[in-house]
C-alpha cells in the first residue's frame, strides 16, 4: 500500500470499528476484563479475621510477628497487541489479506480499550521484534497502532511508488525446517513471548494475532500466560483450506522461499490439503485449551466482530459459573 492508501484504510477501519465498538463490544469488554486484576500494595500487621492465606511468611519470620500482604484492585488495564507481520500474513484471496484482518482486530481492541481509559501497546514480530510501541492511552495512540500494522513493510522508492511484487501462490502445509527460518520472512512466536515478558512487569491482557506457522512456541506462551492473560488469535484465509483446481502449479512458501510443484487438479490432493488444514486448526485449539490459553479463530474473509463477540460471551459465562 502507498501511504495515502494506508491513511484511507485506517480511516475506513476507524469508522467501521468505531461504530461496532460503540454498538456491540464496549459493554462486553468491560464485563470481561475490567477490574479483574489485582496488584500488591503493602504488608501490614495481621489482624484477627484476616485470611491466613495472605500471610507473608518471609516478613513474619524476620520480625517474629505475623504480617499479611495487602492487595488493591488494578483499575487500569494494559492491553498488549502482539501482531505477526511475517510474509505469510500478506496473503489474501478475498477482499482483504490476513494482515488487514489483523489490523481490523487490533482496531477493535484498541478502540474498546480507549473507550474505557485503558492503555494499549503494540509489538510487531516476525523472525524477531520489528517494532514496539509502549502502552499508552488515547484515540491518537490507538490510530497509530492500526496504522503501524497496515504500514509495516511498505517501502517507497524515490519516485514515490512501491516496488512491484511478483504474485505469490502458497499452500499452508509442510513442516518448516529450522534452518530455513531466516530473515524478515520467518515467524518466531516464542521469541515474541519472551520479548513480552521482558518489557511488561505488570499483568496485562495480551492478544497474540498470528497464523501460527511456526513450531516450538507453546512452552513460551504457557510461561507468559502464567503472568499475563494471553489470548491466541488464529488468522486464516479460506484458500488455505479449500485449494482451487488450477492444474499444475509451482507453489512458494512465502516465509522460507521453498518452491514445490503440485497438481491441484487432483481431488485426492485437494482433500488432503483441506483435511490437513482443519486438523491443524483443531490441534491448535486443543493445544491452547489444554494450556489454559484462550483461542479465537478468525477467517480473514469474514467478520472480525462475530468471533470476538463469541469470545467475550464465552469468557463472561466462564466468569459467572
ROKE-637633 format. One record per residue (C-alpha): residue number from 0; residue in three letters; chain; x, y, z. Coordinates in steps of 0.1 Angstrom, whole numbers, plus 2048, in hexadecimal, padded with zeros to 3 digits. Layout:
<pts>
<NUM; ala; A; <X; Y; Z>>,
...
</pts>
This chain:
<pts>
<0; unk; A; <800; 800; 800>>,
<1; unk; A; <80A; 824; 7F9>>,
<2; unk; A; <809; 83C; 817>>,
<3; unk; A; <7E9; 84D; 80A>>,
<4; unk; A; <7D9; 82A; 807>>,
<5; unk; A; <7E3; 821; 82A>>,
<6; unk; A; <7D4; 842; 838>>,
<7; unk; A; <7B4; 83B; 825>>,
<8; unk; A; <7B3; 817; 832>>,
<9; unk; A; <7B9; 823; 856>>,
<10; unk; A; <79D; 83C; 853>>,
<11; unk; A; <785; 821; 845>>,
<12; unk; A; <78F; 809; 862>>,
<13; unk; A; <78A; 825; 87B>>,
<14; unk; A; <767; 82D; 86F>>,
<15; unk; A; <75D; 809; 86C>>,
<16; unk; A; <76C; 7FB; 88C>>,
<17; unk; A; <763; 81B; 8A0>>,
<18; unk; A; <73E; 814; 899>>,
<19; unk; A; <742; 7F0; 8A2>>,
<20; unk; A; <754; 7F8; 8C3>>,
<21; unk; A; <738; 810; 8CC>>,
<22; unk; A; <71C; 7F9; 8C3>>,
<23; unk; A; <728; 7D7; 8CB>>,
<24; unk; A; <749; 7D2; 8DD>>,
<25; unk; A; <74E; 7EE; 8F7>>,
<26; unk; A; <738; 7DF; 912>>,
<27; unk; A; <745; 7BC; 90D>>,
<28; unk; A; <769; 7C7; 90E>>,
<29; unk; A; <762; 7D7; 930>>,
<30; unk; A; <750; 7B9; 93E>>,
<31; unk; A; <76C; 7A1; 934>>,
<32; unk; A; <78C; 7B4; 93B>>,
<33; unk; A; <786; 7D2; 952>>,
<34; unk; A; <78D; 7CF; 977>>,
<35; unk; A; <79B; 7AB; 974>>,
<36; unk; A; <7BF; 7B4; 97D>>,
<37; unk; A; <7CE; 7BA; 99F>>,
<38; unk; A; <7F0; 7C7; 9A8>>,
<39; unk; A; <805; 7C6; 9C8>>,
<40; unk; A; <802; 7E5; 9DD>>,
<41; unk; A; <813; 7DF; 9FF>>,
<42; unk; A; <818; 7C8; A1D>>,
<43; unk; A; <807; 7D0; A3E>>,
<44; unk; A; <804; 7BF; A60>>,
<45; unk; A; <7EC; 7A2; A62>>,
<46; unk; A; <7C9; 7AA; A70>>,
<47; unk; A; <7B3; 78E; A7D>>,
<48; unk; A; <79B; 785; A61>>,
<49; unk; A; <7B4; 78A; A45>>,
<50; unk; A; <7B7; 76D; A2C>>,
<51; unk; A; <7D5; 758; A37>>,
<52; unk; A; <7DC; 752; A12>>,
<53; unk; A; <7E8; 777; A10>>,
<54; unk; A; <802; 773; A2B>>,
<55; unk; A; <825; 77D; A1F>>,
<56; unk; A; <83A; 762; A2E>>,
<57; unk; A; <85B; 772; A25>>,
<58; unk; A; <853; 793; A37>>,
<59; unk; A; <843; 77F; A54>>,
<60; unk; A; <862; 76A; A58>>,
<61; unk; A; <879; 789; A58>>,
<62; unk; A; <865; 79D; A71>>,
<63; unk; A; <856; 782; A87>>,
<64; unk; A; <834; 791; A83>>,
<65; unk; A; <819; 787; A6A>>,
<66; unk; A; <816; 79E; A4B>>,
<67; unk; A; <7FE; 79B; A2E>>,
<68; unk; A; <801; 7A7; A0A>>,
<69; unk; A; <7E8; 7C1; 9FF>>,
<70; unk; A; <7DC; 7C3; 9DB>>,
<71; unk; A; <7C8; 7DD; 9C9>>,
<72; unk; A; <7B2; 7DA; 9AA>>,
<73; unk; A; <7C4; 7E5; 98B>>,
<74; unk; A; <7AC; 7FE; 97C>>,
<75; unk; A; <7BF; 805; 95C>>,
<76; unk; A; <7C4; 7E9; 943>>,
<77; unk; A; <7E2; 7E5; 92C>>,
<78; unk; A; <7DA; 7D5; 90A>>,
<79; unk; A; <7F6; 7C8; 8F5>>,
<80; unk; A; <7F2; 7BF; 8D1>>,
<81; unk; A; <80D; 7A8; 8C3>>,
<82; unk; A; <808; 7A8; 89E>>,
<83; unk; A; <819; 78F; 886>>,
<84; unk; A; <826; 7A2; 867>>,
<85; unk; A; <839; 786; 857>>,
<86; unk; A; <836; 780; 832>>,
<87; unk; A; <819; 767; 834>>,
<88; unk; A; <803; 782; 843>>,
<89; unk; A; <803; 795; 822>>,
<90; unk; A; <7EE; 779; 811>>,
<91; unk; A; <7CA; 780; 80A>>,
<92; unk; A; <7B3; 76F; 7F1>>,
<93; unk; A; <794; 784; 7F8>>,
<94; unk; A; <78E; 7A9; 7FF>>,
<95; unk; A; <7AA; 7AC; 818>>,
<96; unk; A; <7CA; 79C; 823>>,
<97; unk; A; <7D1; 78B; 844>>,
<98; unk; A; <7E6; 7AA; 84D>>,
<99; unk; A; <7C7; 7C1; 847>>,
<100; unk; A; <7B1; 7AA; 85C>>,
<101; unk; A; <7CC; 7AD; 877>>,
<102; unk; A; <7CA; 7D3; 874>>,
<103; unk; A; <7A4; 7D3; 878>>,
<104; unk; A; <7A6; 7BD; 897>>,
<105; unk; A; <7C1; 7D3; 8A5>>,
<106; unk; A; <7AB; 7F1; 89F>>,
<107; unk; A; <78D; 7E0; 8B1>>,
<108; unk; A; <7A2; 7D8; 8CF>>,
<109; unk; A; <7B4; 7FA; 8D0>>,
<110; unk; A; <794; 80E; 8CD>>,
<111; unk; A; <783; 7F9; 8E7>>,
<112; unk; A; <7A0; 7FF; 8FF>>,
<113; unk; A; <7A1; 825; 8F7>>,
<114; unk; A; <77B; 827; 8FD>>,
<115; unk; A; <782; 819; 920>>,
<116; unk; A; <7A1; 82F; 927>>,
<117; unk; A; <7B9; 811; 925>>,
<118; unk; A; <7DC; 810; 917>>,
<119; unk; A; <7E4; 7FF; 8F6>>,
<120; unk; A; <806; 7F3; 8EA>>,
<121; unk; A; <812; 7E2; 8CA>>,
<122; unk; A; <82E; 7CB; 8C0>>,
<123; unk; A; <833; 7C1; 89C>>,
<124; unk; A; <847; 7A1; 898>>,
<125; unk; A; <853; 788; 87D>>,
<126; unk; A; <874; 777; 882>>,
<127; unk; A; <87B; 791; 89C>>,
<128; unk; A; <86B; 7B0; 8AB>>,
<129; unk; A; <867; 7CA; 88F>>,
<130; unk; A; <856; 7E6; 8A3>>,
<131; unk; A; <84B; 7EC; 8C6>>,
<132; unk; A; <833; 808; 8D1>>,
<133; unk; A; <830; 80A; 8F7>>,
<134; unk; A; <80D; 80B; 905>>,
<135; unk; A; <7FC; 82C; 906>>,
<136; unk; A; <7D9; 83B; 907>>,
<137; unk; A; <7C6; 84F; 8EE>>,
<138; unk; A; <7B5; 84F; 8CC>>,
<139; unk; A; <7D4; 85B; 8B9>>,
<140; unk; A; <7E8; 83F; 8C8>>,
<141; unk; A; <7CE; 825; 8BE>>,
<142; unk; A; <7CE; 832; 89B>>,
<143; unk; A; <7F4; 82F; 89A>>,
<144; unk; A; <7F1; 80B; 8A5>>,
<145; unk; A; <7DB; 804; 887>>,
<146; unk; A; <7F0; 818; 86F>>,
<147; unk; A; <810; 805; 879>>,
<148; unk; A; <801; 7E3; 873>>,
<149; unk; A; <7F5; 7ED; 850>>,
<150; unk; A; <814; 801; 846>>,
<151; unk; A; <82E; 7E7; 851>>,
<152; unk; A; <846; 7DE; 835>>,
<153; unk; A; <83A; 7F9; 81C>>,
<154; unk; A; <859; 809; 80E>>,
<155; unk; A; <856; 824; 7F4>>,
<156; unk; A; <86F; 82A; 7D8>>,
<157; unk; A; <87D; 84C; 7D0>>,
<158; unk; A; <862; 851; 7B6>>,
<159; unk; A; <848; 84D; 7D1>>,
<160; unk; A; <83A; 82B; 7C6>>,
<161; unk; A; <83E; 809; 7D6>>,
<162; unk; A; <853; 7F0; 7C4>>,
<163; unk; A; <83E; 7D6; 7B1>>,
<164; unk; A; <83C; 7B4; 7C2>>,
<165; unk; A; <837; 794; 7AF>>,
<166; unk; A; <817; 783; 7BA>>,
<167; unk; A; <81D; 765; 7D1>>,
<168; unk; A; <80A; 745; 7D2>>,
<169; unk; A; <80F; 731; 7F1>>,
<170; unk; A; <7FF; 714; 805>>,
<171; unk; A; <7FC; 711; 82B>>,
<172; unk; A; <80C; 6EF; 830>>,
<173; unk; A; <82E; 6DF; 832>>,
<174; unk; A; <844; 6E1; 851>>,
<175; unk; A; <85B; 6FF; 853>>,
<176; unk; A; <87F; 6F6; 858>>,
<177; unk; A; <892; 70A; 872>>,
<178; unk; A; <8AF; 712; 85B>>,
<179; unk; A; <897; 723; 843>>,
<180; unk; A; <88A; 73C; 85C>>,
<181; unk; A; <8A0; 759; 854>>,
<182; unk; A; <89A; 77E; 84C>>,
<183; unk; A; <87B; 793; 850>>,
<184; unk; A; <864; 779; 840>>,
<185; unk; A; <866; 760; 85C>>,
<186; unk; A; <84E; 75C; 87A>>,
<187; unk; A; <85B; 759; 89E>>,
<188; unk; A; <83D; 759; 8B6>>,
<189; unk; A; <852; 74D; 8D3>>,
<190; unk; A; <86A; 769; 8CF>>,
<191; unk; A; <84D; 782; 8D0>>,
<192; unk; A; <841; 773; 8F1>>,
<193; unk; A; <864; 776; 900>>,
<194; unk; A; <865; 79B; 8F5>>,
<195; unk; A; <843; 7A0; 905>>,
<196; unk; A; <850; 793; 926>>,
<197; unk; A; <86E; 7A9; 924>>,
<198; unk; A; <85B; 7CA; 91F>>,
<199; unk; A; <83C; 7C7; 934>>,
<200; unk; A; <83F; 7C4; 959>>,
<201; unk; A; <81A; 7C8; 961>>,
<202; unk; A; <7FF; 7AF; 958>>,
<203; unk; A; <7F0; 7B7; 936>>,
<204; unk; A; <7D6; 7A8; 91E>>,
<205; unk; A; <7EA; 79D; 900>>,
<206; unk; A; <7DB; 794; 8DE>>,
<207; unk; A; <7F3; 780; 8C9>>,
<208; unk; A; <7E7; 783; 8A5>>,
<209; unk; A; <7F7; 76C; 88C>>,
<210; unk; A; <7F3; 74F; 874>>,
<211; unk; A; <80A; 73C; 88B>>,
<212; unk; A; <81E; 72D; 86F>>,
<213; unk; A; <83A; 725; 887>>,
<214; unk; A; <845; 709; 89E>>,
<215; unk; A; <850; 706; 8C2>>,
<216; unk; A; <840; 726; 8D0>>,
<217; unk; A; <826; 716; 8E8>>,
<218; unk; A; <83D; 715; 906>>,
<219; unk; A; <845; 73A; 903>>,
<220; unk; A; <820; 742; 900>>,
<221; unk; A; <818; 72D; 91E>>,
<222; unk; A; <833; 740; 932>>,
<223; unk; A; <825; 762; 927>>,
<224; unk; A; <802; 757; 930>>,
<225; unk; A; <80C; 750; 954>>,
<226; unk; A; <814; 775; 958>>,
<227; unk; A; <7FC; 785; 93E>>,
<228; unk; A; <7DA; 77D; 92F>>,
<229; unk; A; <7E5; 76F; 90D>>,
<230; unk; A; <7CB; 76A; 8F2>>,
<231; unk; A; <7D6; 759; 8D1>>,
<232; unk; A; <7C5; 766; 8B2>>,
<233; unk; A; <7C9; 750; 893>>,
<234; unk; A; <7C4; 763; 871>>,
<235; unk; A; <7BE; 74D; 853>>,
<236; unk; A; <7B3; 751; 82F>>,
<237; unk; A; <798; 73B; 81E>>,
<238; unk; A; <7B0; 731; 802>>,
<239; unk; A; <7C7; 722; 81D>>,
<240; unk; A; <7AC; 708; 823>>,
<241; unk; A; <79C; 705; 800>>,
<242; unk; A; <7B5; 703; 7E4>>,
<243; unk; A; <7A6; 70D; 7C2>>,
<244; unk; A; <7AB; 6F6; 7A4>>,
<245; unk; A; <7C4; 70A; 78F>>,
<246; unk; A; <7D9; 6ED; 781>>,
<247; unk; A; <7FE; 6E9; 787>>,
<248; unk; A; <80D; 706; 79A>>,
<249; unk; A; <82E; 710; 7AA>>,
<250; unk; A; <827; 719; 7CE>>,
<251; unk; A; <83E; 72F; 7E3>>,
<252; unk; A; <83E; 730; 808>>,
<253; unk; A; <841; 756; 80F>>,
<254; unk; A; <853; 751; 82F>>,
<255; unk; A; <86E; 739; 823>>,
<256; unk; A; <86F; 73F; 7FE>>,
<257; unk; A; <86D; 71A; 7F8>>,
<258; unk; A; <85B; 711; 7D7>>,
<259; unk; A; <849; 6F1; 7CF>>,
<260; unk; A; <833; 6E5; 7B2>>,
<261; unk; A; <810; 6D8; 7B9>>,
<262; unk; A; <7F3; 6CB; 7A4>>,
<263; unk; A; <7D5; 6DE; 7B1>>,
<264; unk; A; <7C0; 6CB; 799>>,
<265; unk; A; <7C3; 6AC; 7AF>>,
<266; unk; A; <7A4; 6A8; 7C5>>,
<267; unk; A; <7B8; 693; 7DD>>,
<268; unk; A; <7D2; 6AF; 7E0>>,
<269; unk; A; <7B8; 6C9; 7E6>>,
<270; unk; A; <7A6; 6B3; 800>>,
<271; unk; A; <7C8; 6AD; 811>>,
<272; unk; A; <7CF; 6D2; 814>>,
<273; unk; A; <7AC; 6D9; 821>>,
<274; unk; A; <7AF; 6BE; 83B>>,
<275; unk; A; <7D2; 6C8; 846>>,
<276; unk; A; <7C7; 6EC; 84A>>,
<277; unk; A; <7A9; 6E3; 85F>>,
<278; unk; A; <7BE; 6CC; 874>>,
<279; unk; A; <7D7; 6E8; 87A>>,
<280; unk; A; <7BC; 6FF; 887>>,
<281; unk; A; <7AE; 6E4; 89E>>,
<282; unk; A; <7D0; 6DC; 8AB>>,
<283; unk; A; <7D7; 701; 8B3>>,
<284; unk; A; <7B5; 703; 8C4>>,
<285; unk; A; <7BD; 6E4; 8D9>>,
<286; unk; A; <7E1; 6EE; 8E1>>,
<287; unk; A; <7D8; 711; 8ED>>,
<288; unk; A; <7B9; 704; 900>>,
<289; unk; A; <7CD; 6EB; 913>>,
<290; unk; A; <7E6; 706; 91B>>,
<291; unk; A; <7CC; 71D; 92A>>,
<292; unk; A; <7D0; 736; 90D>>,
<293; unk; A; <7B0; 743; 8FD>>,
<294; unk; A; <7AD; 73E; 8D7>>,
<295; unk; A; <79B; 752; 8BC>>,
<296; unk; A; <79A; 748; 897>>,
<297; unk; A; <793; 764; 87E>>,
<298; unk; A; <78D; 75E; 859>>,
<299; unk; A; <79D; 77C; 847>>,
<300; unk; A; <781; 77C; 82D>>,
<301; unk; A; <765; 77F; 847>>,
<302; unk; A; <75B; 796; 864>>,
<303; unk; A; <776; 79D; 87F>>,
<304; unk; A; <75B; 7A8; 897>>,
<305; unk; A; <747; 788; 89A>>,
<306; unk; A; <763; 771; 8A7>>,
<307; unk; A; <76D; 78C; 8BF>>,
<308; unk; A; <74A; 78F; 8CD>>,
<309; unk; A; <748; 76A; 8D0>>,
<310; unk; A; <768; 76A; 8E4>>,
<311; unk; A; <75C; 786; 8FB>>,
<312; unk; A; <73C; 773; 902>>,
<313; unk; A; <74F; 753; 909>>,
<314; unk; A; <766; 765; 921>>,
<315; unk; A; <748; 775; 932>>,
<316; unk; A; <736; 754; 937>>,
<317; unk; A; <756; 744; 945>>,
<318; unk; A; <75B; 760; 95E>>,
<319; unk; A; <738; 75D; 96B>>,
<320; unk; A; <737; 737; 970>>,
</pts>
